[in-house]
Amino acid sequence: MKINITKKEYRLLLDILHLGEWMLTAHDQEEMPEKKKYQDLVQKFYSYAEEMGCGNLIEANKELNKYYETREYEDTSEVNEIIENYNNAEFWEELVPRLAMRDAEETMGYDAIDKMSPKERIHLLYALEEKYHEEFMANDLANLKIKK
């Protein structure tokens, strides 16, 4: 099978590949063998950058035999804004439910919550989450304090 794409589509593909690789490896402390097949495919597509008129965005490191995004790519791509928006949304989507569950466990105990029906648990946690959503919408993190 052969896939034909335009140079403009290839440029967009670079962003999708970068986003995928970022999601795959952003928090890794070391290389993970199970991710190699994905990274190899990214490298394969990056290798066509020069041919597709994007040599200014992807460069080869001959010593490491790998391709990397250039500074120009980082400065001109919209992916950083996409990543920032994703991180911000993910932060709130993780923080609020965790705080709600913590509060529920502190007041009722883990066993009591575990014995609730899913409907009861959702109702309880929804009320607690709403409290946090309202607080954070009004004050962001200004009132969030760590007690020792």
LUMNU-961386 format. One record per residue (C-alpha): residue number from 0; residue in three letters; x, z, y. Coordinates in pm, 1 decimal, m for minus. Layout:
N
NUM;Ala;X;Z;Y
...
//
This chain:
148
0;Met;0.0;0.0;0.0
1;Lys;120.6;m80.7;347.3
2;Ile;m13.8;87.6;657.2
3;Asn;12.5;m92.7;987.1
4;Ile;8.9;113.2;1302.2
5;Thr;80.6;29.6;1660.8
6;Lys;358.6;187.5;1863.3
7;Lys;95.1;383.2;2053.1
8;Glu;m49.3;512.7;1725.0
9;Tyr;301.1;599.5;1603.5
10;Arg;353.9;804.6;1919.4
11;Leu;36.0;999.5;1841.7
12;Leu;149.5;1036.0;1481.6
13;Leu;466.5;1204.3;1606.6
14;Asp;249.8;1469.4;1771.4
15;Ile;43.9;1521.5;1456.9
16;Leu;358.9;1548.1;1246.6
17;His;512.4;1794.1;1491.0
18;Leu;197.5;2006.1;1487.4
19;Gly;187.4;2002.4;1109.0
20;Glu;550.5;2096.3;1074.2
21;Trp;512.2;2367.8;1336.7
22;Met;220.1;2516.6;1142.9
23;Leu;419.0;2490.2;822.5
24;Thr;743.5;2648.9;941.4
25;Ala;695.8;2829.8;1274.1
26;His;722.7;3177.5;1125.1
27;Asp;965.9;3108.5;842.7
28;Gln;1286.8;3309.4;839.0
29;Glu;1447.9;3076.4;585.5
30;Glu;1379.1;2743.6;422.1
31;Met;1108.7;2758.1;159.9
32;Pro;1143.5;2513.6;m129.9
33;Glu;767.1;2477.5;m174.7
34;Lys;744.6;2323.7;174.4
35;Lys;1019.5;2066.8;119.6
36;Lys;783.3;1788.9;10.8
37;Tyr;598.0;1815.3;342.9
38;Gln;914.7;1831.8;547.6
39;Asp;1054.9;1530.4;363.0
40;Leu;749.0;1326.8;458.0
41;Val;786.6;1429.1;822.8
42;Gln;1150.5;1323.6;808.9
43;Lys;1053.0;989.0;658.3
44;Phe;817.3;911.9;946.3
45;Tyr;1063.0;1044.3;1204.8
46;Ser;1318.7;798.7;1067.9
47;Tyr;1110.4;510.5;1203.2
48;Ala;1124.1;637.0;1563.2
49;Glu;1383.4;390.1;1686.3
50;Glu;1207.0;97.4;1521.5
51;Met;876.1;205.4;1676.6
52;Gly;1016.6;236.1;2028.5
53;Cys;1038.7;615.0;2024.3
54;Gly;1414.0;657.4;1985.9
55;Asn;1412.0;860.5;2305.7
56;Leu;1177.4;1113.4;2141.2
57;Ile;1334.6;1157.4;1797.1
58;Glu;1706.7;1170.4;1732.0
59;Ala;1913.3;1171.8;1416.8
60;Asn;2160.7;1445.4;1337.9
61;Lys;2397.7;1261.9;1107.6
62;Glu;2583.3;1577.4;1001.1
63;Leu;2264.6;1742.2;876.0
64;Asn;2103.0;1412.6;776.4
65;Lys;1785.1;1513.5;961.6
66;Tyr;1575.5;1397.0;1251.8
67;Tyr;1469.8;1621.1;1537.1
68;Glu;1251.2;1600.3;1843.1
69;Thr;1452.3;1542.6;2159.5
70;Arg;1429.0;1743.2;2477.4
71;Glu;1236.7;1452.9;2628.6
72;Tyr;980.2;1481.2;2349.6
73;Glu;942.3;1853.4;2410.7
74;Asp;908.1;1801.7;2785.9
75;Thr;656.9;1516.7;2770.1
76;Ser;443.7;1595.2;2465.5
77;Glu;109.6;1769.2;2499.1
78;Val;160.2;1953.4;2170.7
79;Asn;306.4;2262.5;2333.9
80;Glu;m17.3;2313.5;2524.4
81;Ile;m214.8;2257.7;2203.9
82;Ile;1.2;2513.9;2024.1
83;Glu;m35.3;2761.9;2309.2
84;Asn;m414.4;2725.6;2309.4
85;Tyr;m421.7;2765.8;1932.4
86;Asn;m202.2;3076.2;1944.8
87;Asn;m417.9;3231.8;2214.8
88;Ala;m740.8;3168.6;2024.0
89;Glu;m585.7;3289.9;1698.9
90;Phe;m462.3;3607.7;1868.3
91;Trp;m813.9;3706.6;1974.4
92;Glu;m967.5;3591.6;1645.0
93;Glu;m731.3;3826.4;1461.2
94;Leu;m721.4;4118.8;1704.0
95;Val;m1092.1;4179.0;1755.0
96;Pro;m1201.3;4193.8;1388.1
97;Arg;m902.8;4409.9;1297.0
98;Leu;m980.6;4659.7;1572.9
99;Ala;m1346.6;4662.7;1470.3
100;Met;m1256.3;4728.4;1105.8
101;Arg;m1011.5;4999.4;1207.1
102;Asp;m1281.9;5173.9;1412.5
103;Ala;m1534.8;5144.5;1131.9
104;Glu;m1290.9;5290.5;879.8
105;Glu;m1199.8;5575.2;1115.3
106;Thr;m1562.3;5676.0;1168.8
107;Met;m1716.6;5601.2;829.9
108;Gly;m1426.3;5584.1;587.8
109;Tyr;m1310.7;5293.9;375.7
110;Asp;m1524.1;5390.4;74.2
111;Ala;m1847.8;5396.9;275.6
112;Ile;m1776.5;5053.4;420.2
113;Asp;m1678.2;4918.4;80.4
114;Lys;m2013.4;5034.0;m63.8
115;Met;m2215.3;4857.6;208.4
116;Ser;m2390.2;4534.1;136.0
117;Pro;m2232.8;4231.2;302.0
118;Lys;m2527.8;4216.8;543.3
119;Glu;m2482.8;4583.2;643.7
120;Arg;m2108.3;4537.9;687.8
121;Ile;m2155.5;4228.5;904.0
122;His;m2411.1;4410.2;1119.0
123;Leu;m2180.3;4709.6;1165.9
124;Leu;m1870.6;4503.9;1241.5
125;Tyr;m2055.8;4262.6;1470.4
126;Ala;m2159.5;4547.7;1699.4
127;Leu;m1803.4;4678.8;1713.5
128;Glu;m1659.4;4332.2;1770.1
129;Glu;m1901.3;4269.2;2055.6
130;Lys;m1776.1;4585.7;2225.2
131;Tyr;m1420.1;4453.3;2208.2
132;His;m1516.6;4102.0;2314.7
133;Glu;m1685.2;4241.3;2625.9
134;Glu;m1388.0;4464.8;2706.0
135;Phe;m1130.6;4190.2;2664.2
136;Met;m1338.3;3937.0;2857.9
137;Ala;m1357.9;4180.8;3148.1
138;Asn;m1008.0;4328.1;3139.2
139;Asp;m794.5;4120.3;2905.3
140;Leu;m535.1;4361.5;2758.4
141;Ala;m509.0;4586.5;3065.6
142;Asn;m687.0;4878.5;2899.9
143;Leu;m527.9;4844.3;2559.1
144;Lys;m292.9;5138.1;2505.4
145;Ile;m90.3;5266.0;2212.6
146;Lys;m146.6;5636.3;2143.0
147;Lys;134.6;5839.0;1994.0
//
